[in-house]
């Protein structure tokens, strides 16, 4: 008897390896449009990723320790990114 192969629930067009050159990625959040993602790293930064190209159009600094949580908040035309680090 042959085992069945599971199929992906979410179809994907690209395969990207997300590598934050400035530390380990510890948290991520997807934008509702499925075209962008934000990551938080161990080196106190956030990166906004374009999931169509794999590019990083924006890198954000300001945390004093490793970023451990990120969230994307969307309301109408407003898009906000919330983040938290090891020290709260």
Rosetta blueprint (number, residue, H / E / L):
1 X L
2 X L
3 X L
4 X L
5 X L
6 X L
7 X L
8 X L
9 X L
10 X L
11 X L
12 X L
13 X L
14 X L
15 X L
16 X L
17 X L
18 X L
19 X L
20 X L
21 X L
22 X L
23 X L
24 X L
25 X E
26 X E
27 X E
28 X E
29 X E
30 X E
31 X L
32 X L
33 X L
34 X L
35 X L
36 X E
37 X E
38 X E
39 X E
40 X E
41 X E
42 X L
43 X L
44 X L
45 X E
46 X E
47 X E
48 X E
49 X E
50 X E
51 X L
52 X L
53 X L
54 X L
55 X L
56 X L
57 X L
58 X E
59 X E
60 X E
61 X E
62 X L
63 X L
64 X L
65 X L
66 X L
67 X E
68 X E
69 X E
70 X E
71 X E
72 X E
73 X E
74 X E
75 X E
76 X L
77 X L
78 X E
79 X E
80 X E
81 X E
82 X E
83 X E
84 X E
85 X E
86 X L
87 X L
88 X L
